[in-house]
Amino acid sequence: MSIFYSSGCKGGTGKSLTSAVLADYLIASGLPVAIIEGDLGQPDIAQRFKEVPGIALRAVNLNRAGAAEAAVIKFAEALEGLGSDTEIVVNLPAAAGDTLDTMAGLLIEAGQSLGHGSYVYYSLGHQRTSSESAIRSLREGLLGAVAPERRCIVYPLFLQPESERFDFVRNGARAAFLSAGGLEAAMPALRPESLVDKVLSLPGTFSDLAKPESALTFGERLFFGRQWLPAAHQCVATLYPASHQE
């Protein structure tokens, strides 16, 4: 089975949303799922899924600049306790690069030794600093530690309505990334704000929120379950089929 890392250049780029949608997609597909919450300062993924039956949930502090070795040791121990038949979603903290970039290869090796292939989603901001962070991760961090076909840039469209407006696209980095075999996907924007606030505040899976018995109104369920959620699942499915063709 596979380890899916959800990474990003900073907070506010939709990294945790990607983690939550990916976990929801895997659960809805009937697969055994484990979630490793690496952002203990904002454990939103752990809070969302803590009451979901059958989900293995682990918490590991991966936001430890200056203590990367200790973070990786704890992470490897958490991995060892999970079954080799389990799909693992790792929600990395916004500052994970400061902790993990120098240890990225060791992270991947830990997964391999336990029978897991590793895949990386990178939620990208639209500014130049965000594209610089992504390029740095490709050069010396987690994105660069996996094969090109195992990494996916995610454009969170709530930041910009079109991926072409991201600096990563305009400065030519996207063309180089794709020509090397990397993948890309767009996370659809969830609107209006009232629906965003409600969805993010309610625990459980997104798929359950689309059901008639959820706390969403009929109109909210119609938009959320029929339009946004299928598009969000399609976004995270970009890497999943590739992980099962090997």
Number of C-alpha atoms within 10 A of each C-alpha: 18 20 24 26 23 26 32 30 24 19 14 15 24 24 25 26 20 26 25 24 22 24 28 21 23 20 19 14 9 8 13 16 20 23 26 24 25 24 23 16 9 13 15 19 24 21 14 17 19 17 13 13 8 11 16 18 20 18 18 21 19 27 22 18 14 11 13 20 16 13 20 22 15 15 21 18 12 15 20 14 10 18 17 15 13 18 21 27 24 25 30 25 27 22 18 23 28 16 21 25 22 15 18 22 16 17 19 19 16 21 19 14 10 15 15 22 21 23 26 25 27 25 29 28 27 21 13 14 14 20 22 15 18 26 18 17 21 18 13 16 21 28 27 20 24 18 14 19 16 23 27 25 23 27 27 26 20 15 18 14 13 12 19 13 13 23 20 26 16 14 11 10 16 21 13 11 20 15 11 12 13 18 19 18 21 20 23 20 16 19 14 9 9 10 17 13 12 13 19 13 12 15 19 20 20 21 17 15 20 21 14 12 10 13 15 18 12 14 9 19 20 15 15 23 18 12 13 18 23 14 17 21 20 18 21 26 16 19 21 16 10 12 17 10 6 6
